[in-house]
Amino acid sequence: MKYEHVYAIPAYGDSPYLESCIRSLKRQSSPSPIILCTSTPSPYLSGLAEKYGLPYYVRRGESGIGEDWNFAYEMAEGAWVTIAHQDDVYHRDYGACLKRAICRYKDMTVFTADYVIIKEGRIIAGDAMLAVKRILRLPLRLRFLGNRRFIKRLPLMFGNSICCPATSYKKEAAGGRLVDSPFRFALDWDNLDRLACEEGRFICEERPLLYYRVHGGAATKACMEDNRREEEERAMFSRYWPEWMVRLLMAGYREAYKEYD
């Protein structure tokens, strides 16, 4: 690969938060190349690419989360790729932490980190769902066991506790297509489960390295409004648990939806 690591932004529409995302990646303490990819080209996007000196790639065809992610992943000439979500902001040390882990864990295939939520321009402190997700990720703190299939799947069995935009993937391990899933909301959960069943180590940096923005225009909100989120989460839980346990988990998990109200 041409680079050790690349940030690939799969931009959709003209997000008012995209420039903040780009700036956070440009300000990294350990910089990596950034590319901007889209299936919805516009003067706004090409203008930002020109302003910040970013390679700009346009995918022809119908827009879709999975295909847009795969296109951005394919265009990134890096041994490691972060699919940087356009609405989020990255801590300046995200790249440095990733590169330290790459050097230390030669068999690492997935790197992820903790995050905080931004809603209406402010950080949401004391979020209960984030606390639950940190508990679910506890097995990944056992880094010497991070190459075991059960340890890698355990943080996924009670819900997806791994934040997609806070995650980077080793191309050699993930393959030519990052995502191969029928889902639109739970596609990252589905993909992580696939990678957990393969060789390699999951490493989690349990410090907030991402500011995850919640807003009404987010794809997650759209998936909730037509019940796709609930349907896909139920399908994922059914992969691990009997039906009675699935019903119990879904009853509690619906509380997470209130973040988007």
C-alpha positions as CSV (number, residue, x, y, z in Angstrom):
1,M,0.0,0.0,0.0
2,K,1.1,3.6,-0.7
3,Y,0.4,4.8,2.9
4,E,0.3,3.3,6.4
5,H,-3.1,4.8,7.1
6,V,-5.7,6.9,5.3
7,Y,-8.9,8.7,6.4
8,A,-11.6,8.2,3.8
9,I,-14.7,10.4,4.1
10,P,-17.8,9.1,2.3
11,A,-19.7,12.4,2.0
12,Y,-23.4,12.4,1.3
13,G,-25.2,15.6,0.4
14,D,-23.9,18.9,1.7
15,S,-23.5,18.3,5.4
16,P,-22.9,21.6,7.3
17,Y,-20.7,19.6,9.7
18,L,-18.3,18.2,7.0
19,E,-15.8,21.0,7.2
20,S,-15.5,20.5,11.0
21,C,-14.7,16.8,10.4
22,I,-12.0,17.7,7.8
23,R,-10.4,20.2,10.1
24,S,-10.2,17.7,12.9
25,L,-8.4,15.3,10.6
26,K,-6.1,18.0,9.3
27,R,-5.2,18.9,12.9
28,Q,-4.1,15.3,13.9
29,S,-0.9,15.2,16.0
30,S,0.2,12.3,13.8
31,P,-1.3,13.2,10.4
32,S,-2.5,10.7,7.7
33,P,-3.7,11.4,4.2
34,I,-7.4,12.3,3.8
35,I,-9.6,11.6,0.8
36,L,-13.1,12.8,0.1
37,C,-15.5,10.5,-1.7
38,T,-19.1,10.9,-2.7
39,S,-22.0,9.6,-4.9
40,T,-23.7,13.0,-4.6
41,P,-21.2,15.4,-6.2
42,S,-21.7,19.1,-5.7
43,P,-19.9,22.4,-5.9
44,Y,-19.9,22.4,-2.1
45,L,-18.0,19.1,-1.9
46,S,-15.6,19.9,-4.7
47,G,-15.0,23.3,-3.1
48,L,-14.1,21.8,0.3
49,A,-11.8,19.3,-1.4
50,E,-10.0,22.1,-3.2
51,K,-9.8,24.3,-0.1
52,Y,-8.1,21.6,2.0
53,G,-6.2,19.9,-0.8
54,L,-8.0,16.6,-0.7
55,P,-8.2,14.0,-3.4
56,Y,-11.9,14.0,-4.5
57,Y,-13.5,10.8,-5.9
58,V,-17.0,10.5,-7.4
59,R,-18.9,7.2,-7.5
60,R,-21.4,6.9,-10.3
61,G,-24.7,5.1,-9.5
62,E,-27.3,5.1,-6.8
63,S,-26.3,6.3,-3.4
64,G,-26.3,3.8,-0.5
65,I,-24.5,3.6,2.8
66,G,-22.8,0.2,2.1
67,E,-21.7,1.1,-1.5
68,D,-20.6,4.5,-0.5
69,W,-18.4,3.1,2.3
70,N,-17.0,0.4,0.1
71,F,-16.1,3.0,-2.6
72,A,-14.3,5.2,0.0
73,Y,-12.5,2.1,1.3
74,E,-11.5,1.0,-2.1
75,M,-10.1,4.5,-3.0
76,A,-8.0,4.7,0.1
77,E,-4.5,3.6,-0.7
78,G,-3.7,2.7,2.9
79,A,-2.8,-0.5,4.8
80,W,-5.2,0.8,7.4
81,V,-8.4,2.8,6.6
82,T,-10.7,4.8,8.8
83,I,-14.1,5.5,7.3
84,A,-14.5,9.0,8.8
85,H,-18.1,10.0,9.1
86,Q,-18.8,13.5,7.8
87,D,-20.8,14.7,10.9
88,D,-18.3,13.7,13.5
89,V,-15.1,15.3,14.9
90,Y,-11.9,13.4,15.7
91,H,-9.7,14.0,18.7
92,R,-6.3,15.2,17.6
93,D,-4.6,12.0,19.1
94,Y,-6.8,9.5,17.2
95,G,-4.2,8.8,14.6
96,A,-1.3,8.7,17.0
97,C,-3.1,6.1,19.2
98,L,-3.9,4.0,16.1
99,K,-0.3,4.1,14.9
100,R,1.0,3.1,18.3
101,A,-1.3,0.1,18.3
102,I,-0.3,-0.9,14.8
103,C,3.4,-1.0,15.9
104,R,2.6,-2.9,19.0
105,Y,0.1,-5.5,17.8
106,K,1.2,-6.9,14.5
107,D,-1.9,-9.2,14.3
108,M,-4.4,-6.3,14.9
109,T,-7.1,-6.2,12.3
110,V,-9.6,-3.8,14.0
111,F,-8.8,-0.7,16.1
112,T,-11.5,1.3,17.9
113,A,-11.9,3.8,20.7
114,D,-14.3,5.3,23.1
115,Y,-16.4,8.4,22.1
116,V,-18.7,11.1,23.5
117,I,-21.9,12.4,22.1
118,I,-22.5,15.9,20.8
119,K,-26.1,17.0,20.5
120,E,-27.3,20.6,19.6
121,G,-23.7,21.8,19.9
122,R,-22.9,20.5,23.4
123,I,-21.4,17.3,24.8
124,I,-23.9,15.0,26.5
125,A,-22.4,14.2,29.9
126,G,-23.3,11.1,31.9
127,D,-25.0,9.3,29.0
128,A,-26.3,6.0,30.3
129,M,-26.0,4.2,27.0
130,L,-22.4,5.1,26.6
131,A,-21.7,3.8,30.1
132,V,-23.4,0.5,29.1
133,K,-21.3,0.3,25.9
134,R,-18.1,0.8,27.9
135,I,-19.1,-2.1,30.1
136,L,-19.8,-4.3,27.1
137,R,-16.3,-3.4,25.7
138,L,-14.6,-4.6,28.9
139,P,-13.4,-7.9,27.3
140,L,-11.4,-5.9,24.8
141,R,-9.3,-4.5,27.7
142,L,-7.9,-8.0,28.0
143,R,-5.6,-7.3,25.1
144,F,-3.6,-10.5,25.5
145,L,-6.9,-12.3,24.7
146,G,-8.0,-9.9,21.9
147,N,-7.3,-12.5,19.2
148,R,-9.8,-15.0,20.6
149,R,-13.1,-15.3,18.7
150,F,-15.3,-15.3,21.8
151,I,-13.6,-12.2,23.3
152,K,-14.0,-10.3,20.0
153,R,-17.7,-11.3,19.7
154,L,-18.6,-10.7,23.4
155,P,-18.8,-6.9,23.0
156,L,-21.3,-7.5,20.1
157,M,-23.6,-10.0,21.7
158,F,-25.6,-7.6,23.8
159,G,-25.6,-4.8,21.2
160,N,-23.0,-3.2,19.1
161,S,-20.7,-1.4,21.6
162,I,-18.1,-0.5,18.9
163,C,-18.6,2.9,17.4
164,C,-18.3,2.7,13.6
165,P,-16.6,6.1,12.9
166,A,-14.2,5.5,15.8
167,T,-13.0,2.3,14.1
168,S,-10.1,1.6,11.7
169,Y,-9.7,-1.6,9.6
170,K,-6.6,-3.4,8.3
171,K,-7.2,-3.8,4.5
172,E,-5.3,-7.1,4.3
173,A,-7.7,-8.6,6.8
174,A,-11.0,-7.0,5.8
175,G,-10.6,-7.8,2.1
176,G,-11.4,-6.0,-1.1
177,R,-14.8,-4.9,0.1
178,L,-15.2,-3.6,3.6
179,V,-18.9,-4.2,3.9
180,D,-20.9,-7.1,2.5
181,S,-24.2,-6.9,4.3
182,P,-27.9,-6.6,3.4
183,F,-28.5,-4.1,6.2
184,R,-28.6,-0.4,6.1
185,F,-28.4,0.5,9.8
186,A,-26.6,-2.6,11.4
187,L,-24.2,-3.1,8.5
188,D,-21.2,-2.1,10.7
189,W,-22.4,-4.5,13.4
190,D,-22.8,-7.3,10.9
191,N,-19.3,-6.5,9.5
192,L,-17.6,-6.5,12.9
193,D,-19.2,-9.9,13.6
194,R,-17.7,-11.2,10.4
195,L,-14.3,-9.9,11.2
196,A,-14.5,-11.2,14.8
197,C,-14.9,-14.7,13.4
198,E,-11.7,-14.4,11.4
199,E,-8.0,-14.4,12.4
200,G,-6.6,-11.2,14.0
201,R,-6.8,-9.1,17.1
202,F,-9.3,-6.4,18.1
203,I,-7.8,-3.5,20.1
204,C,-9.8,-0.8,21.9
205,E,-8.4,2.4,23.2
206,E,-10.7,3.3,26.1
207,R,-10.4,7.0,26.0
208,P,-12.8,9.3,24.0
209,L,-11.1,9.9,20.7
210,L,-14.3,10.8,18.7
211,Y,-17.1,13.3,19.1
212,Y,-20.2,11.6,17.7
213,R,-22.8,14.0,16.5
214,V,-26.5,13.2,17.0
215,H,-28.9,15.3,14.8
216,G,-32.2,15.0,13.0
217,G,-30.6,14.6,9.6
218,A,-28.4,11.6,10.5
219,A,-28.9,8.3,8.7
220,T,-29.5,6.7,12.0
221,K,-32.6,8.9,12.5
222,A,-34.0,7.9,9.1
223,C,-33.5,4.2,9.8
224,M,-35.5,4.6,13.0
225,E,-38.4,6.3,11.4
226,D,-39.1,3.4,9.0
227,N,-38.3,0.7,11.7
228,R,-35.2,-0.5,9.9
229,R,-33.1,-0.1,13.0
230,E,-35.3,-2.2,15.1
231,E,-35.7,-4.9,12.5
232,E,-32.0,-5.2,11.8
233,E,-31.0,-5.1,15.5
234,R,-33.5,-7.9,16.1
235,A,-31.9,-9.9,13.3
236,M,-28.4,-9.4,14.8
237,F,-29.5,-10.4,18.3
238,S,-31.1,-13.5,16.8
239,R,-27.6,-14.5,15.6
240,Y,-26.5,-14.9,19.2
241,W,-29.6,-15.6,21.3
242,P,-32.9,-17.6,21.5
243,E,-36.1,-15.7,20.8
244,W,-37.0,-15.1,24.5
245,M,-33.6,-13.4,25.1
246,V,-34.0,-11.4,21.9
247,R,-37.3,-10.0,23.1
248,L,-35.8,-9.1,26.5
249,L,-32.8,-7.4,24.9
250,M,-35.0,-5.4,22.4
251,A,-37.2,-4.2,25.2
252,G,-34.2,-2.6,27.0
253,Y,-32.4,-1.5,23.9
254,R,-35.2,0.7,22.6
255,E,-34.3,3.2,25.3
256,A,-31.2,4.1,23.1
257,Y,-33.6,5.4,20.5
258,K,-34.5,8.3,22.8
259,E,-31.1,9.9,22.0
260,Y,-32.5,10.9,18.7
261,D,-35.8,12.4,19.9
